[in-house]
Amino acid sequence: MIIKTVNGKTPEFGEDIYISENATIVGDVITGDHCSIWFNAVIRGDVNAIRLGDKVNVQDGAVIHCTYQRYATEIGNNVSVGHNAIVHGCTIEDNVLVGMGSIVMDGCVVGRNSIIAAGAVVTQNTHIEPGSVYAGVPAKKIKDIDENLSKQEVERIANNYLKYASWFKES
């Protein structure tokens, strides 16, 4: 893995995390506990801060970045960032699934218990109300999701990634 200090800022990691051998994490990045950062994922805190809560999984090929002097990136607890997703200069609240290949742009706020569908593009400064499903290009609300169902589904995925990480920690 590449863990690099940039401009005097070194990534800091919580307890019981898994980082794949070819993940890249640089600069002003702080993770919570029980996080996993998977193959070819990049978390680049070189131009602003990136904060990950507890039980966040950043799946294969995902990129998390921010915008110089404008937008930090904040990711809450129990969040899954799907394969090849891009999360850039935005806020992702608790219990969110950012689907595979989706893009969440600068200034966006994704409310808790929400799902960003695979391939969706959430354009700059979009505010997604809690308990919503957004899909499409540009992403639009397609439905409300029951809070319990959302939490269950997002929790299931996050817990699966804790299990997967344990397999790699053992080997």
Long-range contacts (C-beta under 8 A, 24 or more apart in sequence): 1-25, 2-26, 6-45, 6-46, 7-46, 9-45, 11-43, 11-45, 14-54, 17-165, 18-165, 18-168, 18-169, 20-168, 23-58, 31-56, 32-56, 32-77, 34-162, 36-161, 36-162, 36-164, 36-165, 38-62, 48-72, 48-73, 48-89, 49-73, 50-75, 51-75, 52-79, 53-77, 53-78, 53-79, 53-94, 54-78, 55-79, 55-158, 55-162, 56-80, 56-81, 56-158, 57-81, 57-157, 57-158, 57-161, 57-165, 59-83, 59-85, 59-100, 59-161, 60-84, 62-86, 62-87, 63-87, 63-88, 64-88, 65-89, 67-106, 70-106, 71-106, 71-107, 76-112, 78-154, 78-155, 78-158, 79-154, 79-158, 80-154, 80-157, 80-158, 80-161, 82-118, 90-122, 93-130, 95-150, 95-151, 95-154, 95-155, 96-154, 97-153, 97-154, 97-157, 102-139, 113-145, 113-147, 113-150, 113-151, 113-154, 114-145, 114-150, 115-145, 115-150, 115-153, 115-154, 117-142
